[in-house]
Amino acid sequence: MINITLPDGSVRQYEKGTTAMQVALSISEGLARNVLAAEVNGEVWDASRPIESDSSIKLLTWNDDKGKNTFWHSSAHLLAEALEALYPGIKFGIGPAIETGFYYDVDFGDREFSSDDFKQIEDKMVELAKQKETFERKAVSKADALAYFTEKGDEYKLDLIKDLEDGKITFYTQGNFTDLCRGPHIPHTGVIKAVKLTNVAGAYWRGDETRKQLTRIYGVTFPKASELTEYLKFIEEAKKRDHRKLGRELELFAFSEKVGMGLPLWLPKGTALRQKLQDFLQKAQIAAGYEPVITPHIGHKQLYITSGHYEKYGADSFQPINTPVDGEEFLLKPMNCPHHCEIYKTKPRSYKELPVRFAEFGTVYRYEQSGELHGLTRVRGFTQDDAHLFCRPDQVKEEFKKVIDLVLYVFGALGFDNFTAQISLRDPENKAKYIGSDENWALAEAAIIESAAEKGLPTVVELGEAAFYGPKLDFMVKDALGRKWQLGTIQVDYNLPERFELEYTGSDNQKHRPVMIHRAPFGSLERFVAVLIEHCGGQFPLWLAPEQFIVLPVSEKYEEYAQKLLESLNNSDIRGLIDLRDEKVGRKIRDAEVKKIPYMLIVGEKEVESGAISVRKHGGTDLGSMTSEEFKDLLIKEITV
């Protein structure tokens, strides 16, 4: 017999070799019908896999993220099975679950493929799902795995197998389809009730632009048809909020092929929005003791060799800039932190002046793959609201908690009240990915865990998500549609101070190393603005709106009055404009609604005679007639709130 410990702490005895599905059946048939997989001693397994020793298990359903991930991973296999049935001879890359469903990378050879083919594939997936095909796991030797895919003629799977360790290779088969896969999978395809293919794109094999471009097919599936209906409604709302669409309509930003992919151009209204965000944080930072600094857009290659960034990212970054001096190379700045280390070193430091806090809205450059670029959320040039704090070891936790307070202040001001703090730690099984000693990593990780606990943050722990030089606290924010975004980040770093030989003189008159804290409440202004646009659907908080009002004269006769009103309000630091087009006022109102301008001030004969204005709020609410002073008070009150 073996002991099985359930999440509530209760322990049950079962025969050795019992599966998680049998455990579920012993609890209730209703539970068993909903089980997709099981977490066994922290590792996700097939529900049909025998458990041979005492274990802690958690039964995973659609309501668990790991259960949903398993469901979508199995759906990727179902997609591949349907594709192989419809397009014999095609070849497959990888087919993982992702946060919004799954995808599979496919080589169709000479065949043409587009979204017009989705319906046929969806129907085939539903047909196969109804057959309730089980997912059979089989361990295979490396030689047998290579032989199988050599005979099949799938060079992509062979490329994957060559990197795998013999004795740890598994195949999964459902129906007539066999795939190289670690698993786990759902019990059978029959639990997949609704299918929707959502997008098709190009993806270079292994992300390498020198290799063949495959066709990436995205999809999503559900255990109930009604959930697909809700999802499609969600997609429609998401399309309305797409920051790329709203960015064009609201004239915030643009891209130009001549300038270069992934390099945004901020238009006047977008620049005003961005500047307001920058001013808001700058004011809060100065109040918290930060000192603004500015550093160049390039740095000597040796700077990034010293920091370790060149070793980790150099191959995937913009290539070095050669100067007329033989052998002299510079890089476009990928990070601000090495520059700030050099600022710290410009003079001797005493323990009495620590912490030192340098802040910069610094633009950095990273060569993202073209297929990964997406509006403002994934770009090649972006501005970080970066700051680096240099403190004594005994100050780390207190400084870290102060940074948490600053992040929460930013989120509160912008309506991001639904978030989780992700404690991103080093992968203990792959320490080669990181720099620095085990002792320093232990100290840094402890500081983050303790600070988050003392601030009462809702947290999750993710192994392997740390930066290469230190652990971090990432703020995962949910927007108005429930989508999760990684925004603010705080990182503890014992390593860069070592690499740059940073020092301060302690109270013992000896030299000591400071500890470095990296932080960026916005993360990057580009990504933050994109998320903010989609979160509020382009209807920004009044204090942030590039244009807070628009004056709409009914006809040309009232333009002089409208101009004086505009000047009066603008002089009161309230931002607005006037619509002088030869259009009917109804058209002007509709256009102002599309541009999501918070307030419309309608001026006609009645308003000129009474010296007042008719005020209409975005969304159609008529606030009636008021004086310009009353309108100023209305806006100031709303901005203050």
Secondary structure, 3 states (H helix, E strand, C coil): CEEEECCCCCEEEECCCEEHHHHHHHHCHHHHHHCCEEEECCEEECCCCEECCCEEEEEECCCCHHHHHHHHHHHHHHHHHHHHHHCCCCEECCCCEECCEEEEEEECCCCCCCHHHHHHHHHHHHHHHCCCCECEEEEECHHHHHHHHHHHCCHHHHHHHCCCCCCCEEEEEECCEEEECCCCCCCEHHHCCEEEEEEEEEEEHHHCCCCCEEEEEEEEEECCHHHHHHHHHHHHHHHHHCHHHHHHHCCCEECCCCCCCCCCEECHHHHHHHHHHHHHHHHHHHHCCCEECCCCCEEEHHHHHHHCHHHHHHHHCCCCEECCCCCCEEEECCCCHHHHHHHHCCCCCEHHHCCEEEEEEEEEECCCCHHHCECCCECCEEEEEEEEEEECHHHHHHHHHHHHHHHHHHHHHCCCCCEEEEEEECCCCCHHHCCCCHHHHHHHHHHHHHHHHHCCCCEEEEECCCECCECEEEEEEECCCCCEEEEEEEEEECHHHHHCCCCEECCCCCEECCEEEEEECCCCHHHHHHHHHHHHCCCCCCCCCCCCEEEEECCHHHHHHHHHHHHHHHCCCCCEEECCCCCCHHHHHHHHHHCCCCEEEEECHHHHHHCCEEEEECCCEEEEEECHHHHHHHHHHHHHC
